[in-house]
């Protein structure tokens, strides 16, 4: 019977031959998933043999990964802000840039208590639930047009023991309990015509979570124009968006009446985040 090390080496070569990036790391995760152990345990047990039943399970996972099914879907989880969230085809797999955005919001020291927060288009809930857990006294509402995504977000809230309110809503159509201190969103921002050109892994994400309209920014323009009246004085609107969209969104926020509008860059130096603050009510 092949050992763990034999299996890891052969499996890595197989995934590499099928164009899988970080093939060895992927293979480590798949073996750990099959054996129901921590990935680091493989380094301790590298000379242990693998049973044929285990190899059968692993071969199926390897085949699916080689065909482009995302690793997160195969594992059923994704790490985000030091928490493990359930992940599957019902919602977008969170990107590292979104984790950067949440870290920026958690670093803010001036949130009111309670802070009323709205996560629009919540998907699996990683943004809203991370803020609910990390901001003392936060009252968080998570919305999505997709009932499937909302169900996944609810499961994550239950698994992580995080309290939040969930609402089916097309942007603000059914949003309760406004005004808010923070409206945050990572809406679809890819032009419709470009969606079929995305990587095979991204193709497993829901089209509803990817396609942002003919130019890609339509939903964000609508959200910006409607969000101003739903914010408290000094309330904040924060968005994640795609490459090359910063200037248009900044102009839209300024036209909507936001007093302070700033563009933030991700770790790669790419303009990725919009931070807009509502004008304070006159004394």
MIRO-423906 format. One record per residue (C-alpha): residue number from 1; residue in one letter; y, x, z. Coordinates in Angstrom, 3 decimals, m for minus. Each point is the difference from the previous one (the first is absolute). Example, Ala and Ser with C-alpha at 12.3 -4.5 7.8 and 13.67 -1.06 7.14 Angstrom:
BEGIN
<site num="1" residuo="A" y="m4.500" x="12.300" z="7.800"/>
<site num="2" residuo="S" y="3.440" x="1.370" z="m0.660"/>
END
This chain:
BEGIN
<site num="1" residuo="X" y="0.000" x="0.000" z="0.000"/>
<site num="2" residuo="X" y="3.512" x="1.278" z="m0.800"/>
<site num="3" residuo="X" y="2.186" x="1.037" z="2.908"/>
<site num="4" residuo="X" y="3.491" x="m1.297" z="0.651"/>
<site num="5" residuo="X" y="1.403" x="3.200" z="m1.486"/>
<site num="6" residuo="X" y="m2.141" x="m0.322" z="m3.152"/>
<site num="7" residuo="X" y="1.107" x="m3.599" z="m0.399"/>
<site num="8" residuo="X" y="3.646" x="0.859" z="0.584"/>
<site num="9" residuo="X" y="m0.016" x="2.755" z="m2.608"/>
<site num="10" residuo="X" y="m1.831" x="m1.998" z="m2.670"/>
<site num="11" residuo="X" y="2.045" x="m3.110" z="0.678"/>
<site num="12" residuo="X" y="3.255" x="1.942" z="m0.216"/>
<site num="13" residuo="X" y="m0.995" x="1.357" z="m3.412"/>
<site num="14" residuo="X" y="m0.905" x="m3.529" z="m1.140"/>
<site num="15" residuo="X" y="3.336" x="m1.475" z="1.050"/>
<site num="16" residuo="X" y="1.900" x="2.926" z="m1.537"/>
<site num="17" residuo="X" y="m1.771" x="m0.591" z="m3.293"/>
<site num="18" residuo="X" y="1.277" x="m3.571" z="0.065"/>
<site num="19" residuo="X" y="3.611" x="0.987" z="0.598"/>
<site num="20" residuo="X" y="0.245" x="m0.855" z="3.697"/>
<site num="21" residuo="X" y="2.784" x="1.933" z="1.725"/>
<site num="22" residuo="X" y="m0.797" x="1.674" z="3.326"/>
<site num="23" residuo="X" y="m3.666" x="m0.483" z="m0.808"/>
<site num="24" residuo="X" y="m1.346" x="1.943" z="2.987"/>
<site num="25" residuo="X" y="2.114" x="m1.949" z="2.475"/>
<site num="26" residuo="X" y="m1.061" x="m3.248" z="m1.651"/>
<site num="27" residuo="X" y="m3.623" x="1.035" z="0.249"/>
<site num="28" residuo="X" y="0.373" x="0.853" z="3.684"/>
<site num="29" residuo="X" y="1.384" x="m3.461" z="0.692"/>
<site num="30" residuo="X" y="m2.792" x="m1.688" z="m1.965"/>
<site num="31" residuo="X" y="m2.731" x="1.908" z="1.841"/>
<site num="32" residuo="X" y="1.616" x="m0.742" z="3.358"/>
<site num="33" residuo="X" y="0.233" x="m3.677" z="m0.973"/>
<site num="34" residuo="X" y="m3.683" x="m0.021" z="m0.939"/>
<site num="35" residuo="X" y="m1.087" x="1.709" z="3.223"/>
<site num="36" residuo="X" y="2.488" x="m1.999" z="2.123"/>
<site num="37" residuo="X" y="1.398" x="3.145" z="1.572"/>
<site num="38" residuo="X" y="3.298" x="1.862" z="0.194"/>
<site num="39" residuo="X" y="0.778" x="2.232" z="m2.967"/>
<site num="40" residuo="X" y="0.282" x="3.088" z="2.214"/>
<site num="41" residuo="X" y="m3.553" x="m0.585" z="1.218"/>
<site num="42" residuo="X" y="m1.235" x="1.065" z="m3.440"/>
<site num="43" residuo="X" y="1.025" x="3.590" z="0.726"/>
<site num="44" residuo="X" y="m2.246" x="m0.005" z="3.053"/>
<site num="45" residuo="X" y="m2.996" x="m1.650" z="m1.675"/>
<site num="46" residuo="X" y="0.289" x="1.609" z="m3.447"/>
<site num="47" residuo="X" y="m3.637" x="1.126" z="0.001"/>
<site num="48" residuo="X" y="m1.483" x="m3.384" z="0.923"/>
<site num="49" residuo="X" y="m2.082" x="m1.764" z="m2.683"/>
<site num="50" residuo="X" y="1.075" x="m3.328" z="m1.471"/>
<site num="51" residuo="X" y="m2.497" x="m2.846" z="m0.202"/>
<site num="52" residuo="X" y="m0.671" x="m1.693" z="m3.341"/>
<site num="53" residuo="X" y="1.420" x="m3.305" z="1.245"/>
<site num="54" residuo="X" y="3.212" x="1.810" z="0.912"/>
<site num="55" residuo="X" y="0.120" x="1.662" z="m3.395"/>
<site num="56" residuo="X" y="m0.397" x="m3.354" z="m1.751"/>
<site num="57" residuo="X" y="2.997" x="m1.391" z="1.857"/>
<site num="58" residuo="X" y="1.994" x="3.142" z="m0.707"/>
<site num="59" residuo="X" y="m0.832" x="m0.021" z="m3.716"/>
<site num="60" residuo="X" y="1.423" x="m3.499" z="m0.324"/>
<site num="61" residuo="X" y="3.245" x="1.056" z="1.717"/>
<site num="62" residuo="X" y="0.233" x="3.117" z="m2.183"/>
<site num="63" residuo="X" y="m0.482" x="m2.029" z="m3.177"/>
<site num="64" residuo="X" y="2.696" x="m2.469" z="0.980"/>
<site num="65" residuo="X" y="2.404" x="2.812" z="0.897"/>
<site num="66" residuo="X" y="m0.742" x="1.783" z="m3.276"/>
<site num="67" residuo="X" y="0.864" x="m3.207" z="m1.831"/>
<site num="68" residuo="X" y="3.413" x="m0.064" z="1.660"/>
<site num="69" residuo="X" y="m0.458" x="m2.305" z="2.982"/>
<site num="70" residuo="X" y="2.433" x="1.296" z="2.653"/>
<site num="71" residuo="X" y="m1.414" x="1.930" z="2.918"/>
<site num="72" residuo="X" y="1.866" x="m2.298" z="2.410"/>
<site num="73" residuo="X" y="m1.824" x="m3.029" z="m1.395"/>
<site num="74" residuo="X" y="m3.355" x="1.713" z="0.336"/>
<site num="75" residuo="X" y="0.745" x="0.969" z="3.589"/>
<site num="76" residuo="X" y="1.649" x="m3.338" z="0.747"/>
<site num="77" residuo="X" y="2.814" x="1.674" z="1.933"/>
<site num="78" residuo="X" y="3.153" x="2.055" z="m0.438"/>
<site num="79" residuo="X" y="1.923" x="2.139" z="2.487"/>
<site num="80" residuo="X" y="3.661" x="m0.943" z="0.388"/>
<site num="81" residuo="X" y="2.379" x="1.180" z="2.725"/>
<site num="82" residuo="X" y="m2.900" x="1.148" z="2.193"/>
<site num="83" residuo="X" y="m1.784" x="m3.356" z="m0.205"/>
<site num="84" residuo="X" y="m3.024" x="m1.095" z="m1.988"/>
<site num="85" residuo="X" y="0.651" x="m3.052" z="m2.191"/>
<site num="86" residuo="X" y="m2.544" x="m2.013" z="m1.945"/>
<site num="87" residuo="X" y="0.431" x="0.573" z="m3.726"/>
<site num="88" residuo="X" y="m1.497" x="m1.804" z="m2.984"/>
<site num="89" residuo="X" y="0.880" x="m1.513" z="m3.371"/>
<site num="90" residuo="X" y="2.085" x="m2.794" z="1.568"/>
<site num="91" residuo="X" y="3.037" x="2.230" z="0.470"/>
<site num="92" residuo="X" y="1.674" x="3.177" z="m1.179"/>
<site num="93" residuo="X" y="m1.348" x="3.230" z="1.469"/>
<site num="94" residuo="X" y="2.952" x="1.392" z="1.997"/>
<site num="95" residuo="X" y="1.506" x="3.188" z="m1.376"/>
<site num="96" residuo="X" y="1.194" x="3.025" z="2.006"/>
<site num="97" residuo="X" y="3.597" x="m0.845" z="m0.934"/>
<site num="98" residuo="X" y="m0.311" x="m3.334" z="1.802"/>
<site num="99" residuo="X" y="m1.174" x="1.852" z="3.087"/>
<site num="100" residuo="X" y="3.135" x="2.166" z="m0.273"/>
<site num="101" residuo="X" y="2.141" x="m3.142" z="m0.111"/>
<site num="102" residuo="X" y="m1.583" x="m1.455" z="3.122"/>
<site num="103" residuo="X" y="0.452" x="3.312" z="1.820"/>
<site num="104" residuo="X" y="3.722" x="m0.114" z="m0.823"/>
<site num="105" residuo="X" y="0.292" x="m3.512" z="1.426"/>
<site num="106" residuo="X" y="m1.958" x="0.849" z="3.136"/>
<site num="107" residuo="X" y="2.357" x="2.913" z="0.601"/>
<site num="108" residuo="X" y="3.029" x="m2.324" z="0.250"/>
<site num="109" residuo="X" y="1.154" x="m0.135" z="3.639"/>
<site num="110" residuo="X" y="2.448" x="m2.906" z="m0.286"/>
<site num="111" residuo="X" y="m2.230" x="m3.019" z="m0.631"/>
<site num="112" residuo="X" y="0.952" x="m3.008" z="2.136"/>
<site num="113" residuo="X" y="m2.575" x="m1.339" z="2.441"/>
<site num="114" residuo="X" y="m1.435" x="m2.228" z="m1.214"/>
<site num="115" residuo="X" y="0.339" x="1.194" z="m3.596"/>
<site num="116" residuo="X" y="m0.743" x="m2.751" z="m2.518"/>
<site num="117" residuo="X" y="m1.741" x="1.569" z="m2.988"/>
<site num="118" residuo="X" y="m1.177" x="m1.468" z="m3.304"/>
<site num="119" residuo="X" y="m2.541" x="1.800" z="m2.221"/>
<site num="120" residuo="X" y="0.173" x="m1.627" z="m3.447"/>
<site num="121" residuo="X" y="m3.064" x="0.362" z="m2.218"/>
<site num="122" residuo="X" y="m1.983" x="1.464" z="2.869"/>
<site num="123" residuo="X" y="m3.312" x="0.617" z="m1.787"/>
<site num="124" residuo="X" y="m2.462" x="1.378" z="2.534"/>
<site num="125" residuo="X" y="2.741" x="m0.016" z="2.634"/>
<site num="126" residuo="X" y="0.391" x="3.728" z="0.504"/>
<site num="127" residuo="X" y="3.811" x="m0.064" z="0.109"/>
<site num="128" residuo="X" y="0.591" x="m3.041" z="2.165"/>
<site num="129" residuo="X" y="m2.868" x="0.649" z="2.389"/>
<site num="130" residuo="X" y="0.957" x="3.659" z="0.451"/>
<site num="131" residuo="X" y="3.549" x="m1.080" z="0.852"/>
<site num="132" residuo="X" y="m1.256" x="m2.725" z="2.334"/>
<site num="133" residuo="X" y="m2.066" x="2.584" z="1.865"/>
<site num="134" residuo="X" y="2.617" x="2.732" z="0.008"/>
<site num="135" residuo="X" y="3.284" x="m1.801" z="0.789"/>
<site num="136" residuo="X" y="0.235" x="m1.298" z="3.541"/>
<site num="137" residuo="X" y="0.532" x="m3.747" z="0.157"/>
<site num="138" residuo="X" y="m0.204" x="m0.451" z="m3.783"/>
<site num="139" residuo="X" y="m0.593" x="m3.524" z="m1.289"/>
<site num="140" residuo="X" y="m1.507" x="0.471" z="m3.441"/>
<site num="141" residuo="X" y="m0.603" x="m2.515" z="m2.791"/>
<site num="142" residuo="X" y="m2.218" x="1.062" z="m2.907"/>
<site num="143" residuo="X" y="0.082" x="m1.955" z="m3.267"/>
<site num="144" residuo="X" y="m1.855" x="0.167" z="m3.279"/>
<site num="145" residuo="X" y="m0.461" x="m2.273" z="m2.990"/>
<site num="146" residuo="X" y="m3.713" x="0.899" z="0.020"/>
<site num="147" residuo="X" y="m2.182" x="m1.854" z="2.484"/>
<site num="148" residuo="X" y="m2.675" x="2.664" z="m0.476"/>
<site num="149" residuo="X" y="2.430" x="2.738" z="1.026"/>
<site num="150" residuo="X" y="1.164" x="m2.015" z="3.006"/>
<site num="151" residuo="X" y="m3.584" x="m0.447" z="1.130"/>
<site num="152" residuo="X" y="m0.528" x="3.751" z="m0.167"/>
<site num="153" residuo="X" y="3.222" x="0.600" z="1.955"/>
<site num="154" residuo="X" y="m1.121" x="m2.488" z="2.659"/>
<site num="155" residuo="X" y="m3.338" x="1.796" z="0.332"/>
<site num="156" residuo="X" y="1.856" x="3.280" z="0.494"/>
<site num="157" residuo="X" y="2.213" x="m1.543" z="2.664"/>
<site num="158" residuo="X" y="m3.052" x="m1.298" z="1.843"/>
<site num="159" residuo="X" y="m1.894" x="3.280" z="m0.265"/>
<site num="160" residuo="X" y="2.992" x="1.988" z="1.240"/>
<site num="161" residuo="X" y="1.029" x="m2.576" z="2.624"/>
<site num="162" residuo="X" y="3.523" x="m0.256" z="m1.401"/>
<site num="163" residuo="X" y="1.951" x="m3.252" z="0.315"/>
<site num="164" residuo="X" y="1.874" x="m1.289" z="m3.047"/>
<site num="165" residuo="X" y="0.740" x="m3.188" z="m1.934"/>
<site num="166" residuo="X" y="m1.442" x="m0.524" z="m3.497"/>
<site num="167" residuo="X" y="1.537" x="m2.270" z="m2.639"/>
<site num="168" residuo="X" y="m0.948" x="m0.759" z="m3.591"/>
<site num="169" residuo="X" y="3.270" x="0.366" z="m1.878"/>
<site num="170" residuo="X" y="1.383" x="0.962" z="m3.395"/>
<site num="171" residuo="X" y="2.674" x="2.405" z="1.221"/>
<site num="172" residuo="X" y="2.112" x="m2.144" z="2.362"/>
<site num="173" residuo="X" y="m1.177" x="m3.471" z="m1.050"/>
<site num="174" residuo="X" y="m1.818" x="m0.817" z="3.270"/>
<site num="175" residuo="X" y="1.515" x="2.562" z="2.363"/>
<site num="176" residuo="X" y="0.622" x="m1.334" z="3.528"/>
<site num="177" residuo="X" y="2.035" x="1.169" z="2.977"/>
<site num="178" residuo="X" y="2.810" x="1.846" z="m1.772"/>
<site num="179" residuo="X" y="2.356" x="1.829" z="0.268"/>
<site num="180" residuo="X" y="m1.741" x="3.358" z="0.295"/>
<site num="181" residuo="X" y="1.009" x="3.453" z="1.182"/>
<site num="182" residuo="X" y="m2.150" x="1.652" z="m2.689"/>
<site num="183" residuo="X" y="m1.415" x="m1.164" z="m3.309"/>
<site num="184" residuo="X" y="m2.386" x="2.553" z="m1.475"/>
<site num="185" residuo="X" y="m2.002" x="m0.196" z="m3.210"/>
<site num="186" residuo="X" y="m2.164" x="2.025" z="m2.324"/>
<site num="187" residuo="X" y="m0.045" x="m2.458" z="m2.894"/>
<site num="188" residuo="X" y="m1.619" x="0.463" z="m3.417"/>
<site num="189" residuo="X" y="2.238" x="2.314" z="m2.040"/>
<site num="190" residuo="X" y="m2.020" x="1.004" z="m3.067"/>
<site num="191" residuo="X" y="1.072" x="m1.458" z="m3.367"/>
<site num="192" residuo="X" y="m2.637" x="m2.448" z="m1.214"/>
<site num="193" residuo="X" y="m0.715" x="1.967" z="m3.179"/>
<site num="194" residuo="X" y="m0.809" x="3.158" z="1.989"/>
<site num="195" residuo="X" y="m2.608" x="m1.547" z="2.306"/>
<site num="196" residuo="X" y="m2.916" x="0.461" z="m2.485"/>
<site num="197" residuo="X" y="0.906" x="3.711" z="m0.228"/>
<site num="198" residuo="X" y="m0.415" x="0.657" z="3.732"/>
<site num="199" residuo="X" y="m2.879" x="2.104" z="1.331"/>
<site num="200" residuo="X" y="m3.431" x="m1.569" z="0.245"/>
<site num="201" residuo="X" y="0.240" x="0.106" z="3.789"/>
<site num="202" residuo="X" y="3.288" x="m1.914" z="0.026"/>
<site num="203" residuo="X" y="m1.502" x="m2.529" z="m2.411"/>
<site num="204" residuo="X" y="m2.098" x="m1.213" z="2.949"/>
<site num="205" residuo="X" y="3.166" x="m1.120" z="1.812"/>
<site num="206" residuo="X" y="1.059" x="m3.623" z="m0.606"/>
<site num="207" residuo="X" y="2.247" x="m0.374" z="m3.056"/>
<site num="208" residuo="X" y="2.146" x="m2.284" z="2.152"/>
<site num="209" residuo="X" y="0.776" x="3.018" z="2.204"/>
<site num="210" residuo="X" y="0.856" x="2.285" z="m2.926"/>
<site num="211" residuo="X" y="1.844" x="m1.866" z="m2.760"/>
<site num="212" residuo="X" y="3.700" x="m0.408" z="0.812"/>
<site num="213" residuo="X" y="1.148" x="m1.691" z="m3.217"/>
<site num="214" residuo="X" y="1.130" x="1.075" z="m3.425"/>
<site num="215" residuo="X" y="2.154" x="2.848" z="1.359"/>
<site num="216" residuo="X" y="m1.758" x="0.298" z="3.362"/>
<site num="217" residuo="X" y="2.947" x="m0.748" z="2.284"/>
<site num="218" residuo="X" y="0.330" x="m3.776" z="m0.394"/>
<site num="219" residuo="X" y="m1.604" x="m0.910" z="3.322"/>
<site num="220" residuo="X" y="2.038" x="2.595" z="1.864"/>
<site num="221" residuo="X" y="3.241" x="m1.236" z="m1.573"/>
<site num="222" residuo="X" y="m0.841" x="m3.533" z="1.139"/>
<site num="223" residuo="X" y="m0.886" x="1.185" z="3.497"/>
<site num="224" residuo="X" y="3.249" x="1.961" z="0.321"/>
<site num="225" residuo="X" y="2.133" x="m2.928" z="m1.123"/>
<site num="226" residuo="X" y="m1.675" x="m2.434" z="2.405"/>
<site num="227" residuo="X" y="m0.421" x="2.254" z="3.032"/>
<site num="228" residuo="X" y="3.650" x="0.395" z="1.022"/>
<site num="229" residuo="X" y="0.294" x="m3.458" z="1.570"/>
<site num="230" residuo="X" y="m3.320" x="0.421" z="1.840"/>
<site num="231" residuo="X" y="1.161" x="3.049" z="1.970"/>
<site num="232" residuo="X" y="1.832" x="0.221" z="3.291"/>
<site num="233" residuo="X" y="3.287" x="1.874" z="0.197"/>
<site num="234" residuo="X" y="m0.874" x="3.671" z="m0.498"/>
<site num="235" residuo="X" y="m3.452" x="m1.060" z="m1.188"/>
<site num="236" residuo="X" y="m1.803" x="2.344" z="m2.373"/>
<site num="237" residuo="X" y="m1.742" x="m0.436" z="m3.320"/>
<site num="238" residuo="X" y="m2.489" x="2.784" z="m0.807"/>
<site num="239" residuo="X" y="m1.959" x="0.304" z="m3.246"/>
<site num="240" residuo="X" y="m2.488" x="2.345" z="m1.609"/>
<site num="241" residuo="X" y="0.255" x="0.219" z="m3.793"/>
<site num="242" residuo="X" y="m1.079" x="1.959" z="m3.044"/>
<site num="243" residuo="X" y="1.285" x="3.120" z="m1.714"/>
<site num="244" residuo="X" y="3.295" x="m0.501" z="m1.831"/>
<site num="245" residuo="X" y="0.883" x="m3.314" z="1.655"/>
<site num="246" residuo="X" y="2.351" x="1.266" z="2.727"/>
<site num="247" residuo="X" y="3.362" x="m0.417" z="m1.739"/>
<site num="248" residuo="X" y="m0.590" x="m3.562" z="m1.162"/>
<site num="249" residuo="X" y="m1.235" x="m1.129" z="3.416"/>
<site num="250" residuo="X" y="2.869" x="1.724" z="1.813"/>
<site num="251" residuo="X" y="2.485" x="m1.777" z="m2.264"/>
<site num="252" residuo="X" y="m1.751" x="m3.321" z="0.609"/>
<site num="253" residuo="X" y="0.204" x="0.440" z="3.775"/>
<site num="254" residuo="X" y="3.686" x="0.888" z="m0.134"/>
<site num="255" residuo="X" y="0.691" x="m3.006" z="m2.227"/>
<site num="256" residuo="X" y="m1.882" x="m2.238" z="2.464"/>
<site num="257" residuo="X" y="2.486" x="0.954" z="2.732"/>
<site num="258" residuo="X" y="m1.797" x="2.683" z="1.987"/>
<site num="259" residuo="X" y="2.535" x="2.297" z="1.654"/>
<site num="260" residuo="X" y="m2.000" x="3.225" z="0.184"/>
<site num="261" residuo="X" y="m2.584" x="0.757" z="m2.687"/>
<site num="262" residuo="X" y="m1.910" x="3.268" z="m0.062"/>
<site num="263" residuo="X" y="m2.834" x="1.421" z="m2.055"/>
<site num="264" residuo="X" y="m2.779" x="1.931" z="1.739"/>
<site num="265" residuo="X" y="m2.363" x="2.553" z="m1.493"/>
<site num="266" residuo="X" y="m3.693" x="0.459" z="0.712"/>
<site num="267" residuo="X" y="m1.621" x="3.312" z="0.925"/>
<site num="268" residuo="X" y="m0.234" x="0.905" z="m3.687"/>
<site num="269" residuo="X" y="3.775" x="m0.354" z="m0.339"/>
<site num="270" residuo="X" y="m0.250" x="m3.174" z="m2.096"/>
<site num="271" residuo="X" y="2.477" x="m2.837" z="0.588"/>
<site num="272" residuo="X" y="m2.330" x="m2.605" z="1.480"/>
<site num="273" residuo="X" y="1.661" x="m2.072" z="2.743"/>
<site num="274" residuo="X" y="3.020" x="m2.291" z="0.262"/>
<site num="275" residuo="X" y="1.766" x="m0.454" z="3.345"/>
<site num="276" residuo="X" y="2.670" x="m2.711" z="0.055"/>
<site num="277" residuo="X" y="1.960" x="m1.218" z="3.038"/>
<site num="278" residuo="X" y="1.736" x="m3.378" z="0.131"/>
<site num="279" residuo="X" y="3.690" x="m0.160" z="0.834"/>
<site num="280" residuo="X" y="0.598" x="m0.717" z="3.672"/>
<site num="281" residuo="X" y="1.444" x="m3.389" z="0.881"/>
<site num="282" residuo="X" y="3.738" x="0.188" z="0.729"/>
<site num="283" residuo="X" y="0.877" x="0.036" z="3.701"/>
END
